Amino acid sequence: MTLQWQQAHFDAPLDQQVIRQLLSPLLQESQGGQRFLAGRVNFCTLMPMRSVPFKVICVLGLNEGDYPRSVAPMGFDLMVGQYRSGDRSRREDDKYLFLEALMSARDCFYISYVGRSIQDNSEKNPSILVSELLEYIGQSCVFEGDQALAPDDAQKALLEKLILEHPLQPFNAAYYSSQPSLDVNSQASDKRLYSYDEQWLPALLSVPMDDEHFEFSPLDGLEQPRLELALDELSRFIGHPTRYFTQRRLKAYLSLQEEEEKEDEPFALDGLAGYQLREGLLQAMLKGDEDQFVERLSLMGALPYGALGRLSLQQSRGQCQQLFSVLQGYALEECEPIEVNLALGSIVLQAWLDLPTATTRLSYRIGDLSAHQKMQAWIEHLALCAQGTPKQHHLINLSKTGKLLQHSFIVIPPKDAQDYLNTMLALLQQGLCQPIALPAKSADAWCKSYCSSKAQEDADIAWEQTLKPYQDNSSAFTRSEVDDAYWQRYFPDLNRQKEQFVALCEQIWLPMHRHLEVME
């Protein structure tokens, strides 16, 4: 490197990262033969006949199970199980090599092993040789000044001074802390922890932000004299205000859904695949082409093979038939869709809504009704009532437990419907300038608890039910709302937004629940 530097006629100072980048490939090259005792620092494996005295000897990787080495016996080895005195044992050889290394150290004998699991941070034991050495030291030695302690306490104090537990990351603050911690058991109080790496200092010296006083500065409002807004846009905003603000105003996308190619044959239908199958089968029943749909499923390979596929299809047919029999009672017919063209101040709401019957709109699905689906149906119901063309709106669903549920929205006067929509549109204008703390699942849970007979409109009891779907519902099958990248970015703790959340629930979500009736 010195020769290359001289030939390049380069006189400017080199950064540490540049030197490291040049040395890394050179140090990683494998060399055929390496001389022993070739310099001041020597790297080698534990081998016989190398018990040369050194001031400092460091033995790395003394993990449990790694040393002493265990060799799997060969199938043709006749000596297995017939051990005789004098036969070679790899484990005994490793024990002797460890003893040689220990006896060769003059000033310091350094032992390193992995003491914590990288999965769950649980404690891991060192090699049995290290455990035996520590046990012997603890029973035969005592640290100066601890002679008056009880034997167990003296042994514990000695091992605490001998064993040093390093943090997992190199940027841990314990490596750069010059002041001892008040906690005696804290790593920051150990002066043996230090680092020469300066690249982590700027982050450690920066002043931490106080999250409790963090407030988002609203952006400037959008000046639009007249805005034509699709009704679906209002539903998307109410369903997920923070995502709407980030994508529509900031033009940023925090979560990307990557579709993975399925290379395995399905042996069972998962949640999404099962729902899509039942949804498509129900639509085929309504159109009268059930047999063609089932034939297409077999050709597409969407069903599991053999008896499992026939059983899955039979179960799905039974669920769809239960909901299909209820829909047949509505005398479904093809009607022209209803146009929505509603002017509310400077905003014009526009949409074309389907009409399965002449007097009633239907929203049906196989599965539980989500908060977003109920809100979307409520917004469409408000738009029709506000423009003077009200229709009955029934929500029919077959729950996961197999229970058929039917709800309907109460027809309300046009003035009240316009007031509800104006409240939502005002919140939409505010939501284009700043994130709004109104998660749909949590708001729906708050309203259900608030309107229940047990809570009796007690906001505190309803708040306890709100936090469950937001942050206490994570499992292998369900996700909490805070796991969403958008909610995690703006509102990781909903408790700080309690007053705003409750006020918005009373304005936006509570009217929907009070106008939603259960049909007998």
N, C-alpha and C positions, 0 to 999 in steps of 0.2 A: 504493500500500500504506500509506503514511503517513496518507493521508486516511481510509482504511477503519479503520485502527487508532485514529485519533482519534474517529471517529464511533461506534465500538463501545465507547468508554470502558473499554478494557482496559489495565490497568496492570501485570499480571504479566509476568515475563520469558518470552520465546518460545524454544522449543528450536530448535536448528539444523535438525533434521529437518523441523519445521513450516515454517520459512522456505524450505527447499529444495523442499518440496512445493508451496508457493505460487508460487515463482519458475519451477519447471520448465515448467508449461503456458504461462506467459507468454513464456519464452525460446524455446519450440518453435513458437510461432505464426509463420507465414510472412507477411512484410510485403511489400507490393507494391513500395515504393521505399525504399531506405536511403541516407541521405546519407553521402558520403565525408568523412572528417575531422570526424566529428560528436562526438568525445570523445577521451579520453586513450588508449583502446584501440579499435582499429578492426579489423574483420573484413571481408575482401574476398577476391576471387579474383585470380589473376595476370592483369592486363589491361594493355594498352598505355596509355601516357600517365599512368601512376600511379607513376612513379619519383620519389616525394617522399622526401626523406631522413628517416629515423627513427632513433632511438637503438637500438631493438631491432626486428628483423624476424624473424618465425617463419614458416617454410614447412612445412606439414604434408602428409603423404601422399605423399612422394616415393618411392614403391615402384617396384620394377622392373616395367615394363609399363604403369604408370599415367601416368608422366610421363617424357619427352615423350609427349604423346597420339598415338595412332595412329588414323587415320581410315580406315575401309574405303572403298575407291573405289566409286563408283556405276557401274552397268553401262553407262550412257549417257554417261559422262564420256570425251570424246575426248582429253583431255589426259594420261590415264594412259598411261605408257610413252613419251610424247613430250615429256618435260620440256625446257624452254628456260630460258635464263638470264633471271631476273626473275620467273618464275612463283612464286606463293605456295606455301610449304610449311609445313604446320601444325607439323611437328617443329622446323623451323628457327625458327619464331615462338616456340615454347615455350622453346627454348634462349636466345633473345634476352631473353625475359621473365625467365628465371632469372638471367641476367647483370645485368639491370636491378635486380632485387631484391637481388642480392648487392652491387652498387655503391651502393645506397641505404642500406645498413646502416652506421651510424656507430660504435656500440660493440659490438654483438653480432649475429651472424647464426646463428639456431637452425634446424636441419634435423631433421625427424623422419620415420622410415620404419619399417615392420614388418620386423624383422630375424630373426624366428623363425617357423617354420611352426606353426600351431595344431593340426595333425594329429600330427606326429611330432617337433616341436621342432627340426627341421633348420634350418641357417642359410640365410637368404634374402638375396640381393643387393639393394642399393638401386638407385635410378634411375641410369642411365648417366651422367647429369650429376653426381650426387653422387660416383660412383666416379672420374670424371675430376678433379673438384675435390680429392678426397682424395689422388689420385695426384700431382697438381701440388704440393699443399702438402707432401707427404712428400718430394718430390724437391728442392724449393726452400727449405724452411725446416727449422730445427732448434730444439728446445726449449732454453731457457737452462739451461746446466749439462751438456748432452749433446754439446758440441762435440767432446769427445775420443773419443766412441764411433765405431765403424765406421758407414759410411753406412746399411747395412741395419738395424743395431741402433738407430741414431738415428731412422730413419724409423718403426720399430716402436714405439719409446717415445713418439714424438710422436703417433701415431695412437691409442695407448692412452689418452693424456690428452685427446684431442679427442673420441673416441667413448665414449659412456656407454650401456651396455646395461641397460635397466630390467627388473625381474622381471615375470612375467606377471600376478600377482595384486596387488591394492593392499594386501593384508594381509601381504605378505612381511615377514619379520623384518628384512630388510636396510634397510627404510625407517625402522625404529625403533631400530636398533642404534647405541648411542653409543660402544661400544668397538670398536676395529679388530680384525679377525679375524687369526689367525696365518697364514692362507693368503693369499698375496699376490694370487692370482688370484680370490679370493672376492669376491662383490659386497658382502658386509658390510663390507669394508675401505674402500669408496669413500664419502667424506664427502659426495659430491654427491647421494646418495640420502637423501631425507627425506620426511616426510609431515606434513600438518596434520590428518589425520582421526584422531580420538580413539576412534572406535567399536571399533577392533581392539585397543586396548591391553589390556583385561581378559583377552582370550584369550592374548595374547603374554606378559603378566606372570604368568599362572597357572603353577603348578609342574607340570611334566610328570610323569605317572604312570609309575612303573617297572614295565613289563609283566612283567619277569622275576620279580618278587616278588608279582605279583597272584594272589591266591587267592580263589576264590568261597566266600563264607560260606554253608554249607548252611542251608536253611530247616528249620523245625520239621517233624517227622514227622506224618503223618496218623494219628490214632487211630481205627481201625475194628476193632471186635471180630471181625467176620466179614465177609469181602469176597468177593462172587461176581464172578469175573473171566472175561471171555470169552477164549478161547485166542488169538483174533486180536489182542487187546490186548497180550499178551505178545510176539507176533511183531512188532507195530508198534514196540514199545519196543526190542527187540533190533536191529531193522532201522535205527532212527534214534533213539538215546537223547536227543540234544539237542533234536530237534524234539518228541519226546514230552513232555519236561520243560517246554518253553516253551509248548506248546499246552494240555497237560492241567493243569499246575500254575499257570503264570503267566497262562494264558488270553490269550496273545499269538500273533500270526501274522506272521512276518517276511517271508514271500514270498506274493504273491497271483498266481495264474495267471489271466491275462486271456485270454479266448477271442476271437480276432479272426474277424470274418466274412470268409469267403473269397469274393471277388468275381471271381476269375480261374478260367478253366476249367483243370482239371488236365491237363498234358501228360506227367507222369511221377509215379509214386508215390514219396513220400518215405519215410523210415524208419518212422515211426509208422503212416502210412496203409497201407504195404505189410504191416506186421506185423498190423494189424487185419484186413486183407483175408484174409491166410493163416489167421489164427486162426478167423475166421468160416467160411471155406471148409472147414477141417478139421472143425469141428463139424457143418457141413452134410453132409459125407461120412459122419460117424459116425451121423447121424440118417437118412441116405438121401434127403435132399432137396437134392442138389447142383444140379440143374437149376433149381429154383425160386430158389435163392440167387443163381445167376448172373444169372437174369432180373431179380431185384430190384436187383442191382448196376447193371445197365444203365439201369433206370428211375430210380434214385437219382442217376445221374451221378457215381458214385464211381470209375469207370474212365476213363482217358484215351480220347479219341475216336479211332475208326478203328483202323488197324493197330497203333498203340502200345498201345491198350487190349487188343486181342486178344493181343498178344505178352506183356504184363504178366500177363494172366490165364493164359496157357499156362505161363509160368514158375512162377507160384504154384501151379498145379495139379500140376506135376511135383514140387515140394517137398512139398506136402501128401500126394500119393499115396505118396511114399516113407515118410513117417511113418505114414500110414494102414495100409499093409501090415504094419507091425510091430505096431500096436495090434490088428489083426484076429487075431493069434496069441494074444491073451490071452482070447479068447472073452468079450467084453464082454457084460454083462447088467445089467439094472436091479435093484439090490439096495437094501434099506433102509439109510439112513445109520446110522452108528454114533454112539451118544451118548457123550459124554465128560462125566463128572461126578466129578471127582477132587478130594478134600479133602487139601490139603497144609498142615497147621497151621491158621492162621486164614483161609487163602485157598482158595476152591473154584474150580477151573478147569472151565469149561463150554463145550461146543461140540457141533455135529453135523457129522460128517465123512462125505463121500461115499465109497461103496465100489463101484467099477466091476465088480469080480469078487468072488467069495465069499471068496477068500483073499488077494488082493493089492490094494493101493492104488496108483494110478498118478498121476504128475505128469508131464505132457508139454507141450511147447511147441516152436514153430518158431523157433529162434534160440538164442543162448547162454543157459545158465542163470545168472541173476544171483545175487549173494550173498544177497539178501533171500529169493528163492524157495527156495534150498537151506535156509536157516535156518527158514523157515516149515514146509517139509516135515519137517525134523528135529524141531521142536517138536511137531508133530502125531504123529510117530512115537514120541517120548518119552511123550506123554500116553497113547497106546494101550498101550504096554508097561508104564507105571506102574500102570494100573488093571487089568492082567491080561488084556487082550484084544489081544495083539500081532498085527499083520498085516505081511506083507511089503510094503515100500514101494519101488517102482521109479521112477526118474527117467529119462525118455527125452526127448531133445532133438535137433533137427537144427541143427547149428552153421551159422554164416554161410558157412563154406567148403563146406557140403554134406555134412559128415561126420555120420553117425548115432552118437550117444553114448548109452550106457545105464549107469546106476549104480543101486545098491540099498543100503539101510541094513541093517545087521546087527541082528537081534533081540537085545535085551539084557534082563537080568533086571529085574524090577520095582523092586528096591531101588536098583540103579544108575540107572535112569531117574528115580526119585523124587529121588535126590541131585542129578542134573543139573538137574531142574526147580526144586528148592529153591534151588540156586545162582542160577539166573536170576531167581527171584522175590525173593530177597534183594537182587539188583542192581536190580530194579525198584523196590523200596522206597527204595533209596538214590537211584535216578534220579528219583524224585519230589521229592527235596529239593535236588538239585544236578545240573548237567550232567555226563554221563559221556563220557569221551574214548574212544569205541569205534565209529569209523566202519565200516560194514559192508564196503564194497569193500576198504578197506585191511586190515581184519582177515582177510578171505578171502584176499587176496594174501599176507599174512604167513604164514598157515597153509599155503598151497600151497607157498611157498618153503621153509618150515620142514620140511615132510614130504617134500620132493623129495630124490632121491638126490644132487643136486649140493650142496645145503646141508648135508645130513646133520645136521639139527637144530641148525644154527648160528644163533643168534638175531641176530647181527650181519648175516649175509648176508640173512636174512629181513627185517631192518629196512630194508635198502636197497630191496628190492622193495616195501615198504610205502609209502614216500614217493612212488613213481611214480604210483599212482592217486590219492593224496591231494592232491599239490600240483604234480606235474610232468607232467600228462596233458592239459593244456588245448590244444585245437586247434579248427579250424572244425567238426569233427564230434563231438568228445568234450569232456566237461567234467571237471575235477578235482573231487574231493569238497569241497575247501576253497572252491570257487566257490559252494557252497550257502550260503544266507544264515545258516543255523543254525550250521554248522561255522565259518564265518567270524566269527560273533559271539563264540563262546566259545573256540575253539581255532584261531586263524589259523596257529599254528606247532605242529605235532604233535611236534617234537623235544623240547619241554619236558615232554611227557606220555609219554615213551618207557617209563618203568618201569611206570606204571599201565596203559598200553596193552598191553604185552607180558603182564603178569600177567592182565589180563582176557581176552586172546586164549587163553591157556592154560586158563582156566576155562570160557569160553563157546564159543569157536569151534573150538578144537583137538579136543575130543571128537567133534564132528560130522565133521571130516575123517578121523579115525581109524576111524570106524564107517561110512564111505562107501566102498563097494567098486565097482570097475569090472566090469561084466558082459561076458563074452566073447560 
